[in-house]
């Protein structure tokens, strides 16, 4: 999250958004540009909005569907995320999430419920998603539903920061639920960002202030979005290999990358990779901060030591 001295947050994409500009006089223009990008991503990529373009695509599984440029890009990036993480960040887990009880906007999700009945499905359906850039069409395998939650919000942060910087001609920082993208010329010393477990509680858990000048920063967590069904405690980061929430080796993973989207792909993959996350992050050339359940911090790839 960004520090608490920023302008007030506003609701967006089931979380909160913050916009900051180097030139305070450009704040209103920047926010308008950000809100336009948020509205576009919400209209196209939401799994919970009844009129969302994504729901129509999911309902048409088995045949090619021509989609908007925004949805095509979002699906294309989600498939790229699956490819570069060997399927660990998989957009075809939409049905799995619904079966686990995450079948509506999280604010409306009952915290408790009856035991689950989980259907067994093939792992790796993402590789069977058809993308045709010439016709801008997407074809989903029969029985597959996309969930773009692992990538669309971060993609939106990148697009929003770029749009706001272009509209204002000044440096901009955009935070969507703690997924942070910056564009334009940064302030002297960079943007000061607070890394913590939950962007809504900036002083909870081990916290750290870092400075970024370009690219993006993203934190994925197993502690914020959680619920129970029967006697099973669940969270929203699903391991596609098992269809169940990933084992909690790290309670949070924060990654810095060239874009917010790439940072979020890596932070989500880190939670699923568990003990193998540090070596994988080093192979990717990424700096990261991993936090164990007891609060112990593991700095990886040049992240400042605590």
PEVEN-V705674 format. One record per helix or strand of 2 or more residues. SS is the DSSP state (alpha for helix, beta for strand). FROM is the first residue (numbers start at 0). TO is the last residue. Records with the same first field share a line. If there is no record, write none. Layout:
SS: FROM-TO / FROM-TO
//
This chain:
beta: 9-11 / 14-20 / 64-65 / 129-131 / 136-138 / 171-175 / 178-182 / 190-194 / 207-211 / 215-220 / 225-228 / 231-234 / 237-238 / 243-244 / 249-256 / 286-291 / 296-299
alpha: 23-44 / 52-58 / 68-83 / 90-98 / 105-107 / 124-127 / 151-167 / 259-283
//
